[in-house]
């Protein structure tokens, strides 16, 4: 069993805000480890939420927390939770239907950095996307670092993991979805119609969107850049394009 599979089976939630959000979203928390002697406001909130739900609290020293930590940023609190469960693509459609909105999904083509995945999940939640779709192979899954970087958004945002991203896009097209991928050689995002049922595709940190995935996209969107470098971090690009989708939807009254 590799480290990622182990993380998926027994998820560690690290950091005060991440643990608080896990409790508030009614995640099933098995136990909480807290730095002995820690008495500040966020820790008091965690203690209160744990006692309210009958969750076991263990007070431990910093060395124990450092040894347990997978992110190196536990902030004196680590919760052990039931694993995050991947959604089905159908669950993303159900979320859109529940809100009475055109489906808006963010698809990630082989994102390998857990910080990028966590940041995209956070953006997806704030931008009103109905979920994130990631491939099973050659890409990061839902690790502790992803959970922490998402700042609690993983508790509210559905993430589906599929075997073949290209085949999934073909199936989604049959259901009326259009796809726009991010690429600096594309059409300026302001000149594209990003309303309606849409999948926003973000590529790998180094290679960008793969050729087969790009061929399935109906639009290639570029972000105007005025600086001296020619590329953006994957999660930053996702945020900029996602909010252009938000802007156009608001303007269209959708």
N, C-alpha and C positions, 0 to 999 in steps of 0.2 A: 504494500500500500504506500503510495507516495504522499508527500506532505500536503498537497492540495486536497487529496481525497480525505485525509485525516481531518483537515480543517473543516471540510464540508460536513463530516459526520458529527463532530463535536465542535461547534463554533465558539470561539472566544470573542467576546465583545469587549473592546478595550477603550478606555477614555470615559470621562465623566458624562459628557453630553450624549455620547453613543449609548451608554448604559441607561441613562434617564429616558432617552427616546425609545429604547427597546421595551422598557417597562410601560411607558405611556401607550405604545402601540399594542400592548398586551401580548408581547412575545412570551413564550414559555421559557422562563429563566430557572435553571436548576439550582444554581448557587452563585453567590457573589463574594469575591475576595477583595478586602479593603485594607489599605495600609494602616497598620495599628497606630492609633493616636490622631488620625485625620478627622477633623471636626468641622470643616468649613461648610458653607451653604449647599453646594452641589452634592457633597457626600451625605449631608443630613437628608437631602431629598431622596437619595438612593436608599439610605437606610429605611426611611419612612415607606417608600414604595415596596421594598423587599418585605418588611414586616407586614404590610397590608395584604400581601399575596402569600405569606407564609414561606417565602424563599429563604433558604439557609444563608446566613452571613458568616464569613470566616475572616477574622482579623489576623493579618500576617505581616511579616517584615518585608522591607524593600527587596531584599535578596530573593525572597520567594517569588514576588511579583515579577522581578526582572527575569528570573529563570522561566516563568510561565509565558511571559510576553512574546508574541510573534511579530509585533510591530515596533517594539522599542519605545512606545509612547502610551503607556498605560495610565499615566496621571494618578496613580495610586488606586485604581479601580479596574478589576477584571471580572466580567460576568461570564459564566458558562451557560450556554443556551442550547436548546434544541436546534438542529441545523436549519439554515435557511433552505427553503424548498424552492426549486425552480418551478416557474409557472409553465403552462402550456400556451402556445400562441393563441389558442382559442380564448384563454383567460384575458388576453390583452384586448381582443375584440369585445368581450363582455364588459370590460371596464369602459371602453368608449361608448358602448350602447347604454350603459348605466348612466353615463353623464350626458347622453344625447348629443354626442359630438362625432365628427368625422374621425376615424382612427388616425392616430399620430404615433408612430413607433420610431425608435432610434435603433438602427442596426449597426453593430460594430464588427468590422472585418479584421479579425485576428489581433485585437488589442492585447498586448502582452504585459503592460505595466498595471499592477493593481491600483495604483494611485489614479491613473487615467480612468480606469473602469469605475472606481468609486466616485470620482468627480463627475463623470457622465451620468451616473445614476442620480446624483444630487441635482444636476441640471435638468434631467428628464422629469424629476418630480416637480421642480419649481416652474418649469415651462409647461406643465400640464400634459406631457407626453403620457400615453397610456401604457407604456412599458418599453423595455429594452430587450433586444434579441442579440444573443452572442452565439458563436460556433463552439462546438465541443472540443475540437482539436486545434492545437497551436494557438491557444488563447487562454488568458487567465480566467479562472472561475471565481466563485464567491468566497474569497478568503477573508481572514480577519482584517487584513489591511484594507481590502475593498470596503468592508463594513464600516471601519473607522473613518475612512476618507469620505464616505457618502454622508457622514454627519447625521446618521439616523434615517436617511432617505430610503435605505434598503428595506426598512421595515414597512414602507408604504408603496414602494415601486416594484411592479412585477418584472422579473427577469426570466426570459425564456431561453433555454439553451437547445440549439438545434444541431443535427448531424451535418447538414449541408446547407450553407447559407444561400447558394444559388438556387437550389431546388425550392427552398422556402420562399424566396422572392418570386419564383415562377408561380407557386401556389397562391401567394398573396395577390399577385397581379390578376389572377382569375377571380378574385374577390373585389376587384375594382381599385386596388391600391396603385399609386404611382411612386416612383423612387427617384430621389435626388441624392447624388453622392458629392462629397467634398473633394475638389481638386483645383489646384491653382491655375490650371489651364482651361478651366470651364468658363461659363457665362457668369457675369456678375450677379450675385444673388438677388440684388434689387430689381433685376430685369426678368426674373423668373416668377412664375405663378406657383407659389408653395402652399396654396390653400387646397382643400379637399382631402381625401384619404391619402396620407403621405407616409412614406418610410424615408427617413433621413439616414444616409449611410456614411459612416466615418471609418477611414482606413487605418491600417497599422501605423505605429509611430514612425517607422523608418520608410517602409515601402509604399505607404498609402493604400488606396483601394486596389485590390487585385483586379487583374484584367477581366476574368470571367464575371466577377461581381459588377464591375463597371459597365460591362456590356449589357447587363440586365437593367441598368438604370435608364430612366427616361430623360433625366436632366443631369448635367454636371454643373455644380455651383461653385463659383470662386468667391473668396472674401477679399474685398479691396484692401490692399496693404500699401502703406506709404513709407515704410521704414527701409532699412538697409539689408534686412534678411528676408528670405523668401518663403518662410514656412512658419506655421503655428503649431504649438502643442496640440495633440489630438483632442484632449478634453476642452481646451479653449476654443478650438474650431467648432466643436459640437455645440458649445454654449452660444457662440455668435450666431450660427445657423439656426439653432433651435429658437432663438429669440426673434430672428427674422420671420420664422414660421408663425410665432406668436403675434408679431406685429401685423402680418398680413391677414391672419385670421380675425384679429380684433377689428381691423379696418373693414373686412368683409362682413363683419357681424356674425361670425361663426364660432 
